[in-house]
């Protein structure tokens, strides 16, 4: 079976992050042209995929 991700509606959430980490996230999002939310979602998807394959 191949997992298929279907798009759902976006929800607003509040998270707490270390300010240094947030600065690095913002730097990478600016350099890649992704929004902060898109970058965090991409990272979460990558981690989830890695966990599913281990």
WOLIN-V269085 format. One record per residue. N is the residue number from 1. RES is the residue in one small letter. OMEGA is omega in whole degrees, 0 to 359 (* if undefined). NEAR is the number of other ideal C-beta (glycine too) atoms within 12 Angstrom. Layout:
# WOLIN-V269085
[[N,RES,OMEGA,NEAR] [N,RES,OMEGA,NEAR]]
This chain:
# WOLIN-V269085
[[1,x,177,4] [2,x,179,7] [3,x,179,11] [4,x,179,6] [5,x,176,12] [6,x,182,6] [7,x,175,8] [8,x,179,7] [9,x,181,6] [10,x,177,11] [11,x,176,8] [12,x,178,7] [13,x,174,11] [14,x,177,6] [15,x,176,13] [16,x,180,8] [17,x,173,16] [18,x,185,10] [19,x,177,10] [20,x,177,10] [21,x,179,17] [22,x,178,17] [23,x,179,14] [24,x,177,18] [25,x,180,26] [26,x,178,20] [27,x,181,15] [28,x,180,20] [29,x,178,21] [30,x,181,15] [31,x,182,11] [32,x,181,15] [33,x,178,10] [34,x,172,18] [35,x,177,16] [36,x,181,23] [37,x,180,18] [38,x,180,18] [39,x,180,24] [40,x,178,24] [41,x,179,22] [42,x,179,19] [43,x,179,22] [44,x,179,17] [45,x,179,17] [46,x,180,14] [47,x,179,14] [48,x,179,15] [49,x,179,15] [50,x,180,11] [51,x,180,11] [52,x,182,13] [53,x,181,10] [54,x,*,7]]
